[in-house]
Amino acid sequence: NNSKSDSRGALIVLEGLDRCGKTSQTSRLVSFLEGLGHSVESWRFPDRTTGVGQMISSYLSNESQLDDRAIHLLFSANRWEKRSLMEDKLRSGTTLIVDRYSYSGVAFSSAKGLDIEWCKAPEIGLLAPDVVVYLEISPEKAAERGGYGAERYEKLEFQKKVAQSYNMLFDASWKIVDATLPIEDIEKRIREIVLDCLITCQKGKSLSQLWS
Ligand code: Z5A
């Protein structure tokens, strides 16, 4: 189908608190889009496979300590090191479903008390998503889902602060989906949002940059 291969792919971002269901929904969405014949890849941040990603991973698992600003900049660098590949993929027609992106970077660091504008600054110039799907769940409900693991941010009190930070980032373009619905209902809603977004991109919507 020429119309599919001639147009760029869409940058779809899923955000939300820990345990909100992003990982489950990302893989369902990728299978769905593949079934429709789209070129699609599943990405996630942090990308723990790179050198920077390994530093982040060791910080998250409490194997290393880092200054709050230093770890913020590493999360950002981890997105910058993937930026040109991201752009190439999108321009060649591949849609990317990304589990966490800049918004996680800003929400988690500002939840520690860092200034929100300072947190956004190193993210300026990264590719802006075509749509952000926010899977909304209360920190208490999220904590009930099999409990938290041992990673640094998996604590109820901190997740409450992260939820407040996300609230400050919401804008009218975000699609808020109730993450407490049955998995299949959420999946259906996300499919509708993403199919709409793909049409907009196929019609020629251009790529833009954060934060505008
Ligand atoms: N972080 C940061 O500080 N700065 C940054 O720039 C970035 C990230 C990018 C690592 O992320 C941490 O890094 C993260 C933010 C910070 N810290 N926290 N918290 P990660 O990607 O490694 O971890 P995560 O994003 O929090 O993933 P997760 O724990 O795997 O959660 P999830 O992907 O949202 O959920 P899930 O695995 O799909 O589902 C969780 C459970 O709920 C599972 O048992 C499911 O079967 C169940 N589930 C899913 N959906 C439902 C529904 N609808 N009903 C009932 N149960 C469900």
py3Dmol code that shows the C-alpha trace and the ligand (Angstrom):
import py3Dmol

protein = """\
ATOM      1  CA  ASN A   1       0.000   0.000   0.000  1.00  0.00           C
ATOM      2  CA  ASN A   2       1.765   3.138  -1.236  1.00  0.00           C
ATOM      3  CA  SER A   3      -0.102   5.605   0.924  1.00  0.00           C
ATOM      4  CA  LYS A   4       1.240   3.809   4.028  1.00  0.00           C
ATOM      5  CA  SER A   5       4.870   3.595   2.888  1.00  0.00           C
ATOM      6  CA  ASP A   6       4.974   7.167   1.519  1.00  0.00           C
ATOM      7  CA  SER A   7       3.870   8.801   4.748  1.00  0.00           C
ATOM      8  CA  ARG A   8       5.884   9.073   7.942  1.00  0.00           C
ATOM      9  CA  GLY A   9       5.282   6.960  11.011  1.00  0.00           C
ATOM     10  CA  ALA A  10       3.643   8.326  14.139  1.00  0.00           C
ATOM     11  CA  LEU A  11       5.326   8.920  17.488  1.00  0.00           C
ATOM     12  CA  ILE A  12       2.981   7.516  20.117  1.00  0.00           C
ATOM     13  CA  VAL A  13       3.911   7.887  23.799  1.00  0.00           C
ATOM     14  CA  LEU A  14       2.378   6.067  26.750  1.00  0.00           C
ATOM     15  CA  GLU A  15       2.825   7.654  30.156  1.00  0.00           C
ATOM     16  CA  GLY A  16       1.639   7.024  33.674  1.00  0.00           C
ATOM     17  CA  LEU A  17       2.569   5.948  37.175  1.00  0.00           C
ATOM     18  CA  ASP A  18       4.441   2.756  37.871  1.00  0.00           C
ATOM     19  CA  ARG A  19       2.155  -0.295  37.385  1.00  0.00           C
ATOM     20  CA  CYS A  20      -0.435   1.652  35.364  1.00  0.00           C
ATOM     21  CA  GLY A  21      -0.284  -0.946  32.574  1.00  0.00           C
ATOM     22  CA  LYS A  22       1.883   0.765  29.934  1.00  0.00           C
ATOM     23  CA  THR A  23       3.961  -2.307  29.173  1.00  0.00           C
ATOM     24  CA  SER A  24       0.907  -4.544  28.736  1.00  0.00           C
ATOM     25  CA  GLN A  25      -0.816  -2.010  26.488  1.00  0.00           C
ATOM     26  CA  THR A  26       2.301  -1.314  24.405  1.00  0.00           C
ATOM     27  CA  SER A  27       2.676  -4.936  23.366  1.00  0.00           C
ATOM     28  CA  ARG A  28      -1.052  -5.320  22.608  1.00  0.00           C
ATOM     29  CA  LEU A  29      -1.003  -2.179  20.482  1.00  0.00           C
ATOM     30  CA  VAL A  30       2.081  -3.249  18.546  1.00  0.00           C
ATOM     31  CA  SER A  31       0.496  -6.631  17.681  1.00  0.00           C
ATOM     32  CA  PHE A  32      -2.707  -4.904  16.618  1.00  0.00           C
ATOM     33  CA  LEU A  33      -0.929  -2.456  14.300  1.00  0.00           C
ATOM     34  CA  GLU A  34       1.291  -5.197  12.857  1.00  0.00           C
ATOM     35  CA  GLY A  35      -1.874  -7.156  12.085  1.00  0.00           C
ATOM     36  CA  LEU A  36      -3.124  -4.178  10.075  1.00  0.00           C
ATOM     37  CA  GLY A  37       0.100  -4.218   8.054  1.00  0.00           C
ATOM     38  CA  HIS A  38       1.782  -1.185   9.618  1.00  0.00           C
ATOM     39  CA  SER A  39       5.502  -0.955  10.148  1.00  0.00           C
ATOM     40  CA  VAL A  40       5.694  -0.499  13.924  1.00  0.00           C
ATOM     41  CA  GLU A  41       8.240  -0.863  16.740  1.00  0.00           C
ATOM     42  CA  SER A  42       7.973  -0.888  20.487  1.00  0.00           C
ATOM     43  CA  TRP A  43      10.466   1.383  22.306  1.00  0.00           C
ATOM     44  CA  ARG A  44      10.917   2.212  25.975  1.00  0.00           C
ATOM     45  CA  PHE A  45      12.801   4.733  28.079  1.00  0.00           C
ATOM     46  CA  PRO A  46      15.023   4.332  29.885  1.00  0.00           C
ATOM     47  CA  ASP A  47      16.711   2.261  27.185  1.00  0.00           C
ATOM     48  CA  ARG A  48      18.854   0.180  29.522  1.00  0.00           C
ATOM     49  CA  THR A  49      20.901  -1.381  26.684  1.00  0.00           C
ATOM     50  CA  THR A  50      23.225   1.615  26.126  1.00  0.00           C
ATOM     51  CA  GLY A  51      26.156   2.708  28.300  1.00  0.00           C
ATOM     52  CA  VAL A  52      24.112   5.592  29.689  1.00  0.00           C
ATOM     53  CA  GLY A  53      21.162   3.205  30.150  1.00  0.00           C
ATOM     54  CA  GLN A  54      23.314   0.900  32.259  1.00  0.00           C
ATOM     55  CA  MET A  55      24.228   3.795  34.562  1.00  0.00           C
ATOM     56  CA  ILE A  56      20.515   4.599  34.899  1.00  0.00           C
ATOM     57  CA  SER A  57      19.670   0.976  35.570  1.00  0.00           C
ATOM     58  CA  SER A  58      22.237   0.685  38.319  1.00  0.00           C
ATOM     59  CA  TYR A  59      20.890   3.896  39.897  1.00  0.00           C
ATOM     60  CA  LEU A  60      17.285   2.647  39.766  1.00  0.00           C
ATOM     61  CA  SER A  61      18.232  -0.629  41.400  1.00  0.00           C
ATOM     62  CA  ASN A  62      20.076   1.257  44.178  1.00  0.00           C
ATOM     63  CA  GLU A  63      23.453  -0.151  43.162  1.00  0.00           C
ATOM     64  CA  SER A  64      24.776   3.390  42.689  1.00  0.00           C
ATOM     65  CA  GLN A  65      24.020   6.846  44.060  1.00  0.00           C
ATOM     66  CA  LEU A  66      23.813   9.974  41.931  1.00  0.00           C
ATOM     67  CA  ASP A  67      22.975  13.626  42.461  1.00  0.00           C
ATOM     68  CA  ASP A  68      19.326  14.332  41.467  1.00  0.00           C
ATOM     69  CA  ARG A  69      20.408  16.661  38.672  1.00  0.00           C
ATOM     70  CA  ALA A  70      23.023  14.246  37.371  1.00  0.00           C
ATOM     71  CA  ILE A  71      20.514  11.392  37.025  1.00  0.00           C
ATOM     72  CA  HIS A  72      18.017  13.762  35.398  1.00  0.00           C
ATOM     73  CA  LEU A  73      20.598  14.646  32.743  1.00  0.00           C
ATOM     74  CA  LEU A  74      21.427  10.968  32.196  1.00  0.00           C
ATOM     75  CA  PHE A  75      17.753  10.151  31.530  1.00  0.00           C
ATOM     76  CA  SER A  76      17.729  13.057  29.081  1.00  0.00           C
ATOM     77  CA  ALA A  77      20.996  11.953  27.417  1.00  0.00           C
ATOM     78  CA  ASN A  78      19.462   8.490  27.029  1.00  0.00           C
ATOM     79  CA  ARG A  79      16.733  10.060  24.869  1.00  0.00           C
ATOM     80  CA  TRP A  80      19.211  12.250  22.959  1.00  0.00           C
ATOM     81  CA  GLU A  81      21.359   9.265  22.041  1.00  0.00           C
ATOM     82  CA  LYS A  82      18.296   7.716  20.349  1.00  0.00           C
ATOM     83  CA  ARG A  83      16.969  10.883  18.731  1.00  0.00           C
ATOM     84  CA  SER A  84      18.453  10.558  15.245  1.00  0.00           C
ATOM     85  CA  LEU A  85      17.490   6.873  15.004  1.00  0.00           C
ATOM     86  CA  MET A  86      13.997   7.850  16.134  1.00  0.00           C
ATOM     87  CA  GLU A  87      13.745  10.482  13.427  1.00  0.00           C
ATOM     88  CA  ASP A  88      15.077   8.118  10.733  1.00  0.00           C
ATOM     89  CA  LYS A  89      12.537   5.450  11.673  1.00  0.00           C
ATOM     90  CA  LEU A  90       9.631   7.900  11.675  1.00  0.00           C
ATOM     91  CA  ARG A  91      10.628   9.455   8.352  1.00  0.00           C
ATOM     92  CA  SER A  92      10.973   6.039   6.746  1.00  0.00           C
ATOM     93  CA  GLY A  93       7.387   5.209   7.730  1.00  0.00           C
ATOM     94  CA  THR A  94       7.787   3.245  10.967  1.00  0.00           C
ATOM     95  CA  THR A  95       5.414   4.070  13.808  1.00  0.00           C
ATOM     96  CA  LEU A  96       7.009   4.015  17.277  1.00  0.00           C
ATOM     97  CA  ILE A  97       5.090   3.074  20.397  1.00  0.00           C
ATOM     98  CA  VAL A  98       7.163   4.483  23.233  1.00  0.00           C
ATOM     99  CA  ASP A  99       6.735   3.395  26.850  1.00  0.00           C
ATOM    100  CA  ARG A 100       7.751   6.527  28.857  1.00  0.00           C
ATOM    101  CA  TYR A 101       9.423   9.618  27.368  1.00  0.00           C
ATOM    102  CA  SER A 102      10.311  13.197  28.322  1.00  0.00           C
ATOM    103  CA  TYR A 103       7.216  13.596  30.473  1.00  0.00           C
ATOM    104  CA  SER A 104       8.469  10.841  32.798  1.00  0.00           C
ATOM    105  CA  GLY A 105      11.778  12.651  32.916  1.00  0.00           C
ATOM    106  CA  VAL A 106      10.180  15.904  34.014  1.00  0.00           C
ATOM    107  CA  ALA A 107       7.509  14.354  36.273  1.00  0.00           C
ATOM    108  CA  PHE A 108       9.874  12.109  38.256  1.00  0.00           C
ATOM    109  CA  SER A 109      12.634  14.701  38.701  1.00  0.00           C
ATOM    110  CA  SER A 110      10.296  17.560  39.602  1.00  0.00           C
ATOM    111  CA  ALA A 111       8.615  15.218  42.123  1.00  0.00           C
ATOM    112  CA  LYS A 112      11.964  15.299  43.952  1.00  0.00           C
ATOM    113  CA  GLY A 113      11.680  19.084  44.204  1.00  0.00           C
ATOM    114  CA  LEU A 114      13.707  20.170  41.162  1.00  0.00           C
ATOM    115  CA  ASP A 115      12.389  23.200  39.316  1.00  0.00           C
ATOM    116  CA  ILE A 116      10.094  22.105  36.496  1.00  0.00           C
ATOM    117  CA  GLU A 117      11.518  24.531  33.930  1.00  0.00           C
ATOM    118  CA  TRP A 118      15.040  23.381  34.773  1.00  0.00           C
ATOM    119  CA  CYS A 119      13.843  19.801  34.201  1.00  0.00           C
ATOM    120  CA  LYS A 120      12.376  20.643  30.791  1.00  0.00           C
ATOM    121  CA  ALA A 121      15.441  22.526  29.499  1.00  0.00           C
ATOM    122  CA  PRO A 122      17.621  19.562  28.425  1.00  0.00           C
ATOM    123  CA  GLU A 123      14.593  18.025  26.681  1.00  0.00           C
ATOM    124  CA  ILE A 124      14.113  20.984  24.321  1.00  0.00           C
ATOM    125  CA  GLY A 125      14.625  19.851  20.732  1.00  0.00           C
ATOM    126  CA  LEU A 126      13.737  16.195  21.204  1.00  0.00           C
ATOM    127  CA  LEU A 127      10.964  15.044  18.888  1.00  0.00           C
ATOM    128  CA  ALA A 128       7.477  15.887  20.086  1.00  0.00           C
ATOM    129  CA  PRO A 129       5.027  12.981  20.232  1.00  0.00           C
ATOM    130  CA  ASP A 130       2.034  12.980  17.879  1.00  0.00           C
ATOM    131  CA  VAL A 131      -0.056  11.816  20.797  1.00  0.00           C
ATOM    132  CA  VAL A 132       0.476  11.207  24.507  1.00  0.00           C
ATOM    133  CA  VAL A 133      -1.757   8.571  26.086  1.00  0.00           C
ATOM    134  CA  TYR A 134      -1.839   8.915  29.867  1.00  0.00           C
ATOM    135  CA  LEU A 135      -2.998   5.803  31.706  1.00  0.00           C
ATOM    136  CA  GLU A 136      -4.587   7.279  34.795  1.00  0.00           C
ATOM    137  CA  ILE A 137      -4.629   5.369  38.068  1.00  0.00           C
ATOM    138  CA  SER A 138      -4.411   6.484  41.680  1.00  0.00           C
ATOM    139  CA  PRO A 139      -1.093   5.710  43.392  1.00  0.00           C
ATOM    140  CA  GLU A 140      -2.979   3.577  45.937  1.00  0.00           C
ATOM    141  CA  LYS A 141      -4.666   1.433  43.265  1.00  0.00           C
ATOM    142  CA  ALA A 142      -1.401   1.085  41.362  1.00  0.00           C
ATOM    143  CA  ALA A 143       0.328  -0.128  44.528  1.00  0.00           C
ATOM    144  CA  GLU A 144      -2.277  -2.895  44.904  1.00  0.00           C
ATOM    145  CA  ARG A 145      -1.252  -4.395  41.547  1.00  0.00           C
ATOM    146  CA  GLY A 146       1.069  -7.130  42.679  1.00  0.00           C
ATOM    147  CA  GLY A 147       2.911  -4.673  44.944  1.00  0.00           C
ATOM    148  CA  TYR A 148       5.988  -2.686  44.056  1.00  0.00           C
ATOM    149  CA  GLY A 149       9.379  -4.185  43.347  1.00  0.00           C
ATOM    150  CA  ALA A 150      12.655  -3.056  44.836  1.00  0.00           C
ATOM    151  CA  GLU A 151      13.429  -0.181  42.475  1.00  0.00           C
ATOM    152  CA  ARG A 152      14.151   3.269  43.817  1.00  0.00           C
ATOM    153  CA  TYR A 153      10.903   5.052  42.867  1.00  0.00           C
ATOM    154  CA  GLU A 154       8.502   2.214  43.664  1.00  0.00           C
ATOM    155  CA  LYS A 155       7.138   3.728  46.863  1.00  0.00           C
ATOM    156  CA  LEU A 156       3.635   5.011  47.485  1.00  0.00           C
ATOM    157  CA  GLU A 157       4.607   8.406  48.941  1.00  0.00           C
ATOM    158  CA  PHE A 158       6.874   9.189  46.004  1.00  0.00           C
ATOM    159  CA  GLN A 159       4.320   8.003  43.427  1.00  0.00           C
ATOM    160  CA  LYS A 160       1.809  10.470  44.940  1.00  0.00           C
ATOM    161  CA  LYS A 161       4.229  13.314  44.217  1.00  0.00           C
ATOM    162  CA  VAL A 162       4.807  12.008  40.696  1.00  0.00           C
ATOM    163  CA  ALA A 163       1.039  12.012  40.081  1.00  0.00           C
ATOM    164  CA  GLN A 164       0.936  15.702  41.090  1.00  0.00           C
ATOM    165  CA  SER A 165       3.830  16.480  38.768  1.00  0.00           C
ATOM    166  CA  TYR A 166       2.120  14.780  35.842  1.00  0.00           C
ATOM    167  CA  ASN A 167      -0.958  16.920  36.561  1.00  0.00           C
ATOM    168  CA  MET A 168       1.135  20.010  35.945  1.00  0.00           C
ATOM    169  CA  LEU A 169       2.234  18.667  32.555  1.00  0.00           C
ATOM    170  CA  PHE A 170      -1.199  17.760  31.166  1.00  0.00           C
ATOM    171  CA  ASP A 171      -2.321  19.778  28.179  1.00  0.00           C
ATOM    172  CA  ALA A 172      -5.424  19.614  26.044  1.00  0.00           C
ATOM    173  CA  SER A 173      -3.797  17.317  23.510  1.00  0.00           C
ATOM    174  CA  TRP A 174      -3.195  14.481  26.005  1.00  0.00           C
ATOM    175  CA  LYS A 175      -5.540  11.518  25.882  1.00  0.00           C
ATOM    176  CA  ILE A 176      -6.401  10.451  29.410  1.00  0.00           C
ATOM    177  CA  VAL A 177      -7.520   6.833  29.680  1.00  0.00           C
ATOM    178  CA  ASP A 178      -8.902   5.260  32.853  1.00  0.00           C
ATOM    179  CA  ALA A 179      -6.255   2.630  33.671  1.00  0.00           C
ATOM    180  CA  THR A 180      -8.526   0.832  36.148  1.00  0.00           C
ATOM    181  CA  LEU A 181     -10.841  -0.454  33.404  1.00  0.00           C
ATOM    182  CA  PRO A 182     -10.473  -4.061  32.199  1.00  0.00           C
ATOM    183  CA  ILE A 183      -7.372  -4.501  30.015  1.00  0.00           C
ATOM    184  CA  GLU A 184      -9.470  -5.148  26.865  1.00  0.00           C
ATOM    185  CA  ASP A 185     -11.493  -1.917  27.319  1.00  0.00           C
ATOM    186  CA  ILE A 186      -8.338   0.143  27.665  1.00  0.00           C
ATOM    187  CA  GLU A 187      -6.880  -1.602  24.634  1.00  0.00           C
ATOM    188  CA  LYS A 188      -9.945  -0.694  22.568  1.00  0.00           C
ATOM    189  CA  ARG A 189      -9.791   2.967  23.610  1.00  0.00           C
ATOM    190  CA  ILE A 190      -6.073   3.195  22.831  1.00  0.00           C
ATOM    191  CA  ARG A 191      -6.645   1.635  19.392  1.00  0.00           C
ATOM    192  CA  GLU A 192      -9.193   4.352  18.553  1.00  0.00           C
ATOM    193  CA  ILE A 193      -6.855   7.126  19.693  1.00  0.00           C
ATOM    194  CA  VAL A 194      -3.913   5.712  17.763  1.00  0.00           C
ATOM    195  CA  LEU A 195      -5.816   5.041  14.540  1.00  0.00           C
ATOM    196  CA  ASP A 196      -7.007   8.682  14.563  1.00  0.00           C
ATOM    197  CA  CYS A 197      -3.447   9.819  15.113  1.00  0.00           C
ATOM    198  CA  LEU A 198      -2.127   7.664  12.243  1.00  0.00           C
ATOM    199  CA  ILE A 199      -4.638   9.253   9.879  1.00  0.00           C
ATOM    200  CA  THR A 200      -3.474  12.733  10.894  1.00  0.00           C
ATOM    201  CA  CYS A 201       0.153  11.770  10.244  1.00  0.00           C
ATOM    202  CA  GLN A 202      -0.705  10.186   6.886  1.00  0.00           C
ATOM    203  CA  LYS A 203      -2.421  13.420   5.894  1.00  0.00           C
ATOM    204  CA  GLY A 204       0.923  15.200   6.211  1.00  0.00           C
ATOM    205  CA  LYS A 205       1.208  16.459   9.793  1.00  0.00           C
ATOM    206  CA  SER A 206       4.862  17.407  10.219  1.00  0.00           C
ATOM    207  CA  LEU A 207       7.205  16.336  12.980  1.00  0.00           C
ATOM    208  CA  SER A 208       7.755  18.952  15.660  1.00  0.00           C
ATOM    209  CA  GLN A 209       9.979  19.417  18.683  1.00  0.00           C
ATOM    210  CA  LEU A 210       9.592  19.621  22.436  1.00  0.00           C
ATOM    211  CA  TRP A 211       8.497  21.804  24.236  1.00  0.00           C
ATOM    212  CA  SER A 212       6.156  23.820  22.084  1.00  0.00           C
TER     213      SER A 212
END
"""
ligand_1 = """\
57
Z5A
N 12.040 7.450 34.885
C 12.576 8.669 35.240
O 12.739 8.964 36.431
N 12.957 9.550 34.260
C 12.815 9.275 32.954
O 13.184 10.093 32.099
C 12.232 8.005 32.591
C 11.866 7.127 33.584
C 12.065 7.658 31.159
C 11.877 2.927 35.346
O 10.843 2.747 34.474
C 11.719 4.141 36.218
O 12.377 5.247 35.606
C 10.308 4.578 36.412
C 10.274 6.039 35.974
C 11.686 6.452 35.922
N 10.062 4.465 37.825
N 9.016 4.263 38.398
N 8.200 4.129 39.098
P 10.402 1.316 33.972
O 9.926 1.538 32.597
O 11.509 0.347 34.121
O 9.240 0.914 34.989
P 7.722 1.251 34.834
O 7.477 2.135 33.648
O 7.285 1.822 36.091
O 7.071 -0.113 34.402
P 6.221 -1.223 35.098
O 6.399 -1.337 36.526
O 6.577 -2.414 34.307
O 4.715 -0.789 34.931
P 3.761 -0.703 33.672
O 4.517 -0.993 32.420
O 3.032 0.545 33.724
O 2.677 -1.816 33.923
P 2.509 -3.331 33.410
O 3.787 -4.101 33.624
O 1.875 -3.375 32.087
O 1.404 -3.778 34.457
C 1.640 -3.820 35.843
C 0.775 -4.931 36.502
O -0.601 -4.555 36.425
C 0.889 -6.295 35.812
O 0.783 -7.277 36.796
C -0.329 -6.309 34.894
O -0.770 -7.609 34.612
C -1.343 -5.537 35.715
N -2.333 -4.799 34.897
C -2.105 -4.110 33.747
N -3.243 -3.540 33.289
C -4.214 -3.871 34.157
C -5.628 -3.592 34.221
N -6.248 -2.836 33.286
N -6.323 -4.087 35.254
C -5.704 -4.846 36.201
N -4.393 -5.159 36.198
C -3.642 -4.682 35.192
"""
view = py3Dmol.view(width=600, height=400)
view.addModel(protein, "pdb")
view.setStyle({"model": 0}, {"cartoon": {"style": "trace"}})
view.addModel(ligand_1, "xyz")
view.setStyle({"model": 1}, {"stick": {}})
view.zoomTo()
view.show()
